[in-house]
């Protein structure tokens, strides 16, 4: 079942056009196929052909997320938005890490849409509610591959026992692995670029094709 989403008033105020695309599905994760990786490489080539390095932070979805960081007191140059970081790696010729089908297809959607996406193992979430709030000073948060991450002033999803996702990095506790069989995907539209309905529909298509998704539930949460 899709989680209930509660949005902090501080985020609502800065992001009047906020839209969050929600997807929950039963999945079979696996190593990334050659076909999926070819799709990722094609999109990477498009990003390289479309943007200069210093233009990525002006993409609407990225720019609005950066503006939210600034409004909450977080430096978006030091703590980069995940979609911005992905595109910067591509443009700098560093390539992308090949992780697994779920993580890589989420990165594909993030690159193309510009949206930072939270990809979580839903079976590791505690409770039926995710609250999108603001990180507090000293709040414990272990970013995937980053160790302890200072999330003070950063947008953060929390379940019943703590933080699980930010637009910079998801949390180790709920990260996707090859054993993940229920996916929770939050497409974070702090400002619109790709129409959110399109982003959700394309994500579901990829999940069905590359992760055998079944029992798919979707919704779009608005700032109202």
C-alpha positions in Angstrom: 0.0 0.0 0.0 1.3 3.5 -0.8 2.4 5.5 2.2 0.5 8.5 3.5 2.7 11.6 2.8 2.8 14.6 5.2 4.6 17.7 4.0 6.1 20.2 6.4 4.8 23.8 6.0 8.3 25.1 5.5 8.6 23.1 2.3 5.0 23.9 1.2 5.8 27.6 1.5 8.9 27.5 -0.7 7.5 25.0 -3.3 3.9 26.0 -4.1 3.9 23.8 -7.2 5.3 20.8 -5.4 4.3 17.4 -6.9 5.5 14.0 -5.7 5.1 11.0 -7.9 4.6 7.9 -5.8 5.1 4.3 -7.0 5.0 1.1 -5.0 5.4 -2.3 -6.7 6.5 -5.9 -6.2 9.7 -6.3 -8.1 12.5 -8.8 -8.9 15.8 -7.0 -8.7 18.8 -8.3 -10.7 22.0 -7.3 -12.4 21.5 -4.5 -14.9 20.9 -6.0 -18.4 22.7 -4.9 -21.5 19.4 -3.5 -22.8 18.9 -1.3 -19.8 22.5 -0.1 -19.8 22.2 0.8 -23.5 19.2 3.0 -22.6 21.2 4.7 -19.9 24.1 5.3 -22.3 21.8 6.8 -24.9 20.4 9.2 -22.3 23.9 10.0 -21.1 24.8 10.9 -24.6 21.8 13.2 -24.9 22.7 14.9 -21.7 26.3 15.5 -22.9 24.9 16.9 -26.2 22.3 19.1 -24.6 24.1 20.7 -21.6 27.3 22.3 -20.6 28.6 21.6 -17.1 27.5 24.9 -15.7 24.1 24.7 -17.2 22.9 21.6 -15.3 22.0 23.6 -12.2 19.7 25.8 -14.4 17.5 22.8 -15.4 14.0 23.7 -13.9 13.8 20.6 -11.6 17.3 21.0 -10.4 17.1 24.8 -10.0 13.9 24.5 -7.9 15.5 21.9 -5.6 18.6 24.0 -5.2 16.3 27.0 -4.3 14.6 24.9 -1.7 18.0 24.0 -0.2 19.0 27.7 -0.1 15.7 28.7 1.5 16.2 26.1 4.3 19.8 27.2 4.8 21.7 24.4 3.0 24.4 25.0 0.5 23.4 23.2 -2.8 27.0 23.4 -4.1 28.4 21.5 -1.2 25.4 19.1 -0.9 24.4 18.5 -4.5 21.0 17.4 -5.7 21.3 13.8 -6.8 20.0 14.4 -10.3 22.4 17.3 -10.8 25.3 15.1 -9.5 24.4 12.4 -12.0 24.4 14.7 -15.0 27.6 16.4 -13.9 29.4 13.0 -13.8 28.2 12.3 -17.3 29.2 15.7 -18.7 32.6 15.4 -17.0 33.1 12.1 -18.7 33.3 10.1 -15.5 30.5 7.7 -16.4 27.9 6.3 -14.1 28.2 3.5 -11.6 26.5 0.3 -12.7 24.7 -0.9 -9.5 21.6 -3.1 -10.2 18.5 -2.9 -12.3 16.4 -0.9 -9.8 19.0 1.6 -8.9 20.1 2.1 -12.5 16.7 2.6 -13.9 15.9 5.1 -11.2 19.0 6.9 -12.2 17.9 6.9 -15.8 14.6 8.5 -14.9 16.4 11.0 -12.7 18.8 12.0 -15.5 16.1 12.5 -18.1 13.5 14.2 -15.9 15.8 16.3 -13.7 14.0 15.1 -10.6 15.8 13.7 -7.5 14.2 10.4 -6.8 14.0 8.4 -3.6 14.3 4.7 -4.2 13.6 2.7 -1.1 13.1 -0.9 0.0 9.6 -0.6 1.2 9.8 -3.7 3.4 12.4 -1.8 5.5 10.2 1.2 6.1 8.6 1.4 9.5 4.9 2.6 9.7 2.5 3.6 6.9 3.5 7.3 6.7 6.4 9.3 5.3 6.8 12.8 6.5 8.7 15.3 4.2 10.3 17.7 6.7 13.6 19.5 7.3 16.7 18.0 8.8 17.6 19.0 12.3 21.0 19.8 13.8 22.8 16.6 14.9 20.2 14.3 13.3 21.7 10.9 12.6 21.6 10.0 9.0 23.9 7.6 7.1 23.9 8.4 3.4 24.4 5.6 1.0 28.2 5.4 0.3 28.7 8.7 2.2 28.7 7.7 5.8 27.3 10.2 8.3 25.7 13.0 6.4 24.9 16.4 7.8 21.2 16.8 6.8 20.5 19.9 8.9 18.5 22.3 6.7 18.0 19.6 4.0 14.6 18.2 2.9 14.2 14.7 4.4 11.7 12.0 4.4 11.2 10.2 7.7 9.4 7.1 8.6 8.3 6.2 12.1 11.9 5.9 13.4 13.9 8.4 11.4 15.3 9.7 8.1 15.2 7.5 5.0 15.7 9.8 2.0 16.9 13.3 1.0 17.3 14.8 -2.5 21.1 14.3 -2.1 21.3 10.7 -0.8 19.0 8.0 0.5 19.7 6.3 3.8 21.6 3.0 4.3 18.8 1.6 6.5 16.3 1.4 3.6 18.6 1.2 0.6 17.8 -1.1 -2.4 19.7 -4.3 -2.6 19.4 -7.4 -4.9 17.1 -8.9 -2.3 14.6 -6.0 -2.5 11.2 -7.3 -3.5 9.0 -4.3 -2.7 10.0 -0.9 -4.1 8.9 2.5 -2.9 9.8 5.2 -5.4 9.2 8.9 -4.7 9.8 11.3 -7.7 10.4 14.6 -6.1 9.1 17.5 -8.2 10.0 20.6 -6.2 9.5 22.5 -9.4 8.2 21.0 -12.7 10.3 19.9 -15.6 9.0 16.6 -17.1 5.3 16.4 -16.5 4.9 14.3 -13.4 2.3 12.0 -14.9 4.8 11.2 -17.7 7.6 10.6 -15.3 5.4 8.2 -13.3 4.1 6.3 -16.3 7.6 6.0 -17.8 9.0 4.7 -14.5 6.3 2.1 -14.3 7.0 1.0 -17.8 10.7 0.6 -17.0 9.9 -1.3 -13.8 7.7 -3.7 -15.6 10.3 -4.2 -18.4 13.4 -4.5 -16.3 12.3 -5.6 -12.8 9.2 -7.6 -13.6 7.0 -5.2 -11.6 3.6 -6.4 -10.4 0.9 -5.1 -8.0 1.8 -1.6 -9.1 0.2 1.4 -7.2 0.8 5.0 -8.2 -0.4 8.4 -7.1 0.7 12.0 -7.3 0.7 14.2 -4.2 0.2 17.9 -4.7 0.9 20.9 -2.5 -2.7 21.5 -1.4 
